[in-house]
Amino acid sequence: MGLKRIIGLLIFLGLATACLIYLRSKNTIPPRLRISTWSNYFPDSVIQDFTSKTGIKVELSYISSNEELFAKLKAGATGLDIVQPSDYMVRQMKSLSMLSKLDPTLLPNLIHLDDYYRHLSYDLKNEYSVPFTWGTSGIAVNTAKVQLNETEVSWELLLNSSYPRQTSLLDDMREVFSAVLFLNHLSPNTRDLDNLVKAKQQISQIKNHVLMFNSESKPLLLKEEVYIAHIFSSDAVQAQAENPAIRYFIPREGGLIWTDNFAIPVSSQHKLQAHTFINYFLSPEHALETVRQSHLATPNREVKDLLPLEEKNNPNIYPPKEVFKKLFFLEDIGDTLPLMNRMWTELKS
Amino acid sequence: MNTPLKSSKPIPLTALVFIGWLFLMTFIPFLIILGMSFLERTPLGTISFHLSFNNYLRSFQYIYIKVLLKTVWLALVATLSCLAIGFPVAYYLARSRGWLKQLGLVLLFIPFWTNFILRVYGLVSLLGNHGLINQLLLEWGLIKTPLEILYTRTGVYLGLLYNYLPFLVVPIFSSLEKLDPALREAGFDLGANRIQVFWKVVVPNIKEGVFVGSLFVFIPMLGEYVIPDLLGGAKEAFLGNVMVSQFFVMQDWPFGSAIAGMLSLLLLITLWIQTRWSRIGGFRNGIDNAKS
């Protein structure tokens, strides 16, 4: 039958692949630093600047969630030189030996980081990650539509909303559970099953009233489809810049704090250049532009000093001390996570 | 029916390339997924190479069966709605002539010039409280408060209907095209009225086209996950959403693969019913032919 042809085709394909591999190894393509980042993070001008100053070409690719980044790396995406996992994802990748150890001698600009961000629980000594930006999760409210007492904002406002059809929750399991746990005056990292089951029941009641689960509620706030949104601080500040009636609050019961970090995957072929990139963006003058455009908070003392006053003193970006004390990182909850996953699937089914 | 599949001619090279492509890009990835569904998740979210049937046992738990049944039900309702709207469209198109027919077909396919995701976002801006439809209805005083369509189940149905309708219309249209007009005329000549001609002449001849068209929309609807998220507000899940979240949120690839395996099985069963059904149909036609 066609067996000879099949064998012929296979041989042909094999030869073609061999040729390609040979040509590629011969062809000396200048090294390109491949960076996986969040969208709207690095303005083009900043990257062009980096290339003209260091001669290192950069190629950006984008992720929309930490889990997507994890999936990409795990599925064998090699060639990424820098990734930007958030705090809990650094912990997970670290424990799976997916990140390569950083060389502090190549990162002299680490000294500019605020002390607090050099000893975070997920990476105590910045061995595998360097925090680049941080932010919080709270509630954005369109104050032109919703009457509220601004000094006494509670998670109640979101979870027991008087405008349920104009309310959205983050489409994120840990975030939504944390909101309810805060309301119940519990730690967002609780492993107590009874408390979690109770939280799940509360969520299932809320779910039937609110408009939707959505992690990109900025456009909805601006279109006034949503008046009250569970939101990340950076999105809220960006929304406020376009509509001053939109205000951001960290509820009095407390809120979540998160960081986005630089890290180098073990598979990177250009670790030296990757360190150069990280160090470059730890230097105050180079980080400044990025931070200003995204309205994210910087862990870099010097950068913060260089920021314009209205940015530096914006309590929505840099919460005052008494609020900061009530911010928590999401910690690893171990065996409780699969149980929570199951509850979340039940909630959504 | 019994055309021998084994042909003495060798498979042409052009077909081999296509078969090779399908093998490499469809069959092998499917095998990988199938293989992964028999492995286990480690506490850290990676895959451990340890043979286990737990994933399949787990997928028979109440919540997943509930999602499965709900998905089948929603897809069925949406398919029947597609049929109710799509059949008259196909019928009309097949019977019209000249530029009207051309225009109808072009209009049917114009939406495909735009990416699927963009079309769904287009619906979002049409259906919202501040969307075009609600604003017009409010303006004309037909309603006092905006209709709640977006982020409800109605929104999901509308999205499914809009996106899948052409896939149903085309097979029905082409089987209607093939229907010899003389058959219909003969029906009338023999004294049948319009309704009788429709049910006794038209429908028996195109039922396979209707069935194939319905499958064309029913099967992809079973795996749908974008529309429930974007138009339903992510408040309830299709099986597709549960599957995708196992990969990208829960980091349980083996279980996600098991759900994918179940879904594939469901699709195979549907296809099997279809081939069986058409074979029976073919058999009956044979008897009818022999009688006449």
Interface residues (C-beta under 8 A of the other chain):
Chain A: M1 G2 R5 I6 L9 L13 S65 E67 E68 F70 A71 K74 Q92 S95 L96 R165 S168 D171 M173 K207 L211 M212 F213 N214 K223 E224 E225 G334 D335 P338 N341 R342 T345 E346 K348 S349
Chain B: P10 I11 L13 L16 V17 G20 P43 L44 G45 T46 I63 Y64 K66 V67 K70 G128 N129 H130 E148 L150 Y151 G233 A234 K235 E236 A237 N241 V242 S245 F247 F248 V249 M250 Q251 D252
